[in-house]
Amino acid sequence: MTHPESRLPGRPDERASAARSSSAPGGCADPLVAVLLVVAEAAAGALLAIWLMVRGLARSHEATGGKLSAPPPADPDPGVDWTPVVVFAVLALLVACVAAELLRSGWYWSGGTQVVVAVALGVTVLATAVQGSGREAPEPAPAPAPTYVSPPCRSGGDSDECARSGR
């Protein structure tokens, strides 16, 4: 037998107190957090883009051997630099994890906004990856034409006759 004064789980007074102690936001906190998170992600994306640009400049500076006027070296197999794709894919995954946690916690505006940002980043990463994987190595430059011009054949014959005569 149970005693009425015992604290059994699921009693109406406990359910009411559990509903009141929810971590769901009130007022304008949810949309405000959504805006703050989008601004923070935009700043993080800008910092990552700047880092990737500086990295690219450093790589091109190393490839020229530190000479400012040197043309870039001909790389027979340039390949594709997948670092930007990986960096922004990690950012999209991080945003998706934050979105899942916000939605699970009851912050629906913030979580929904994060889902939109994560999907936009994911689509951008996929489009960049598809574009990068379809890129082929550039065609090699054609060989320069010979500068020696042979004198015309004066025998009146066809070109085969002149070619056999050595002229």
BELZIRA-V484396 format. One record per residue. N is the residue number from 1. RES is the residue in three letters. SS is DSSP state (2 for helix, 1 for strand, 0 for the rest). PHI is phi in whole degrees, 0 to 359 (NA if undefined). OMEGA is omega in whole degrees, -180 to 180 (999 if undefined). Layout:
n=N res=RES ss=SS phi=PHI omega=OMEGA
n=N res=RES ss=SS phi=PHI omega=OMEGA
//
This chain:
n=1 res=MET ss=0 phi=NA omega=180
n=2 res=THR ss=0 phi=259 omega=178
n=3 res=HIS ss=0 phi=268 omega=-178
n=4 res=PRO ss=0 phi=297 omega=-179
n=5 res=GLU ss=0 phi=275 omega=179
n=6 res=SER ss=0 phi=288 omega=-176
n=7 res=ARG ss=0 phi=264 omega=179
n=8 res=LEU ss=0 phi=275 omega=178
n=9 res=PRO ss=0 phi=292 omega=177
n=10 res=GLY ss=0 phi=90 omega=177
n=11 res=ARG ss=0 phi=289 omega=-176
n=12 res=PRO ss=2 phi=304 omega=-179
n=13 res=ASP ss=2 phi=291 omega=178
n=14 res=GLU ss=2 phi=287 omega=179
n=15 res=ARG ss=2 phi=296 omega=180
n=16 res=ALA ss=2 phi=292 omega=179
n=17 res=SER ss=2 phi=289 omega=178
n=18 res=ALA ss=2 phi=291 omega=179
n=19 res=ALA ss=2 phi=291 omega=-180
n=20 res=ARG ss=2 phi=287 omega=-176
n=21 res=SER ss=0 phi=269 omega=180
n=22 res=SER ss=0 phi=292 omega=179
n=23 res=SER ss=0 phi=269 omega=178
n=24 res=ALA ss=0 phi=294 omega=-176
n=25 res=PRO ss=0 phi=285 omega=176
n=26 res=GLY ss=0 phi=236 omega=178
n=27 res=GLY ss=0 phi=70 omega=-176
n=28 res=CYS ss=0 phi=260 omega=-178
n=29 res=ALA ss=2 phi=295 omega=-177
n=30 res=ASP ss=2 phi=296 omega=177
n=31 res=PRO ss=2 phi=296 omega=179
n=32 res=LEU ss=2 phi=294 omega=177
n=33 res=VAL ss=2 phi=296 omega=178
n=34 res=ALA ss=2 phi=300 omega=180
n=35 res=VAL ss=2 phi=294 omega=180
n=36 res=LEU ss=2 phi=297 omega=179
n=37 res=LEU ss=2 phi=292 omega=178
n=38 res=VAL ss=2 phi=295 omega=178
n=39 res=VAL ss=2 phi=296 omega=179
n=40 res=ALA ss=2 phi=295 omega=179
n=41 res=GLU ss=2 phi=290 omega=176
n=42 res=ALA ss=2 phi=296 omega=178
n=43 res=ALA ss=2 phi=295 omega=178
n=44 res=ALA ss=2 phi=296 omega=178
n=45 res=GLY ss=2 phi=296 omega=178
n=46 res=ALA ss=2 phi=294 omega=177
n=47 res=LEU ss=2 phi=297 omega=177
n=48 res=LEU ss=2 phi=295 omega=179
n=49 res=ALA ss=2 phi=296 omega=178
n=50 res=ILE ss=2 phi=296 omega=179
n=51 res=TRP ss=2 phi=299 omega=180
n=52 res=LEU ss=2 phi=293 omega=177
n=53 res=MET ss=2 phi=293 omega=178
n=54 res=VAL ss=2 phi=297 omega=178
n=55 res=ARG ss=2 phi=297 omega=178
n=56 res=GLY ss=2 phi=295 omega=177
n=57 res=LEU ss=2 phi=295 omega=179
n=58 res=ALA ss=2 phi=295 omega=179
n=59 res=ARG ss=2 phi=294 omega=180
n=60 res=SER ss=2 phi=290 omega=178
n=61 res=HIS ss=2 phi=292 omega=177
n=62 res=GLU ss=2 phi=293 omega=-177
n=63 res=ALA ss=2 phi=291 omega=-180
n=64 res=THR ss=0 phi=271 omega=180
n=65 res=GLY ss=0 phi=74 omega=178
n=66 res=GLY ss=0 phi=86 omega=179
n=67 res=LYS ss=0 phi=274 omega=-177
n=68 res=LEU ss=0 phi=284 omega=-175
n=69 res=SER ss=0 phi=263 omega=-178
n=70 res=ALA ss=0 phi=285 omega=176
n=71 res=PRO ss=0 phi=289 omega=179
n=72 res=PRO ss=0 phi=297 omega=-179
n=73 res=PRO ss=0 phi=292 omega=178
n=74 res=ALA ss=0 phi=282 omega=180
n=75 res=ASP ss=0 phi=262 omega=-177
n=76 res=PRO ss=0 phi=295 omega=179
n=77 res=ASP ss=0 phi=226 omega=-176
n=78 res=PRO ss=0 phi=292 omega=-179
n=79 res=GLY ss=0 phi=66 omega=-180
n=80 res=VAL ss=0 phi=243 omega=177
n=81 res=ASP ss=0 phi=275 omega=-176
n=82 res=TRP ss=0 phi=270 omega=-177
n=83 res=THR ss=2 phi=301 omega=179
n=84 res=PRO ss=2 phi=299 omega=179
n=85 res=VAL ss=2 phi=296 omega=-179
n=86 res=VAL ss=2 phi=294 omega=-178
n=87 res=VAL ss=2 phi=298 omega=-178
n=88 res=PHE ss=2 phi=284 omega=173
n=89 res=ALA ss=2 phi=292 omega=177
n=90 res=VAL ss=2 phi=295 omega=177
n=91 res=LEU ss=2 phi=297 omega=179
n=92 res=ALA ss=2 phi=296 omega=178
n=93 res=LEU ss=2 phi=294 omega=178
n=94 res=LEU ss=2 phi=297 omega=179
n=95 res=VAL ss=2 phi=296 omega=179
n=96 res=ALA ss=2 phi=295 omega=178
n=97 res=CYS ss=2 phi=294 omega=177
n=98 res=VAL ss=2 phi=297 omega=179
n=99 res=ALA ss=2 phi=298 omega=-180
n=100 res=ALA ss=2 phi=297 omega=-179
n=101 res=GLU ss=2 phi=292 omega=179
n=102 res=LEU ss=2 phi=295 omega=179
n=103 res=LEU ss=2 phi=295 omega=179
n=104 res=ARG ss=2 phi=294 omega=-179
n=105 res=SER ss=2 phi=274 omega=179
n=106 res=GLY ss=0 phi=96 omega=178
n=107 res=TRP ss=0 phi=268 omega=-169
n=108 res=TYR ss=2 phi=288 omega=178
n=109 res=TRP ss=2 phi=294 omega=-179
n=110 res=SER ss=2 phi=295 omega=179
n=111 res=GLY ss=2 phi=296 omega=178
n=112 res=GLY ss=2 phi=296 omega=177
n=113 res=THR ss=2 phi=295 omega=179
n=114 res=GLN ss=2 phi=293 omega=176
n=115 res=VAL ss=2 phi=297 omega=179
n=116 res=VAL ss=2 phi=298 omega=180
n=117 res=VAL ss=2 phi=295 omega=-180
n=118 res=ALA ss=2 phi=295 omega=178
n=119 res=VAL ss=2 phi=294 omega=179
n=120 res=ALA ss=2 phi=297 omega=177
n=121 res=LEU ss=2 phi=296 omega=179
n=122 res=GLY ss=2 phi=297 omega=178
n=123 res=VAL ss=2 phi=295 omega=178
n=124 res=THR ss=2 phi=296 omega=179
n=125 res=VAL ss=2 phi=296 omega=179
n=126 res=LEU ss=2 phi=296 omega=179
n=127 res=ALA ss=2 phi=296 omega=178
n=128 res=THR ss=2 phi=293 omega=180
n=129 res=ALA ss=2 phi=294 omega=179
n=130 res=VAL ss=2 phi=294 omega=179
n=131 res=GLN ss=2 phi=295 omega=-179
n=132 res=GLY ss=2 phi=289 omega=-179
n=133 res=SER ss=2 phi=285 omega=179
n=134 res=GLY ss=0 phi=276 omega=-179
n=135 res=ARG ss=0 phi=286 omega=177
n=136 res=GLU ss=0 phi=254 omega=178
n=137 res=ALA ss=0 phi=296 omega=-180
n=138 res=PRO ss=0 phi=295 omega=179
n=139 res=GLU ss=0 phi=296 omega=177
n=140 res=PRO ss=0 phi=292 omega=-180
n=141 res=ALA ss=0 phi=294 omega=180
n=142 res=PRO ss=0 phi=294 omega=179
n=143 res=ALA ss=0 phi=294 omega=180
n=144 res=PRO ss=0 phi=293 omega=180
n=145 res=ALA ss=0 phi=292 omega=179
n=146 res=PRO ss=0 phi=297 omega=-178
n=147 res=THR ss=0 phi=271 omega=-180
n=148 res=TYR ss=0 phi=279 omega=178
n=149 res=VAL ss=0 phi=250 omega=-179
n=150 res=SER ss=0 phi=283 omega=179
n=151 res=PRO ss=0 phi=292 omega=-179
n=152 res=PRO ss=0 phi=294 omega=179
n=153 res=CYS ss=0 phi=283 omega=-175
n=154 res=ARG ss=0 phi=255 omega=-176
n=155 res=SER ss=0 phi=281 omega=-179
n=156 res=GLY ss=0 phi=87 omega=-180
n=157 res=GLY ss=0 phi=274 omega=179
n=158 res=ASP ss=0 phi=281 omega=-175
n=159 res=SER ss=2 phi=292 omega=178
n=160 res=ASP ss=2 phi=296 omega=179
n=161 res=GLU ss=2 phi=297 omega=180
n=162 res=CYS ss=2 phi=291 omega=-179
n=163 res=ALA ss=2 phi=294 omega=180
n=164 res=ARG ss=2 phi=286 omega=-177
n=165 res=SER ss=2 phi=280 omega=179
n=166 res=GLY ss=0 phi=90 omega=178
n=167 res=ARG ss=0 phi=264 omega=999
//
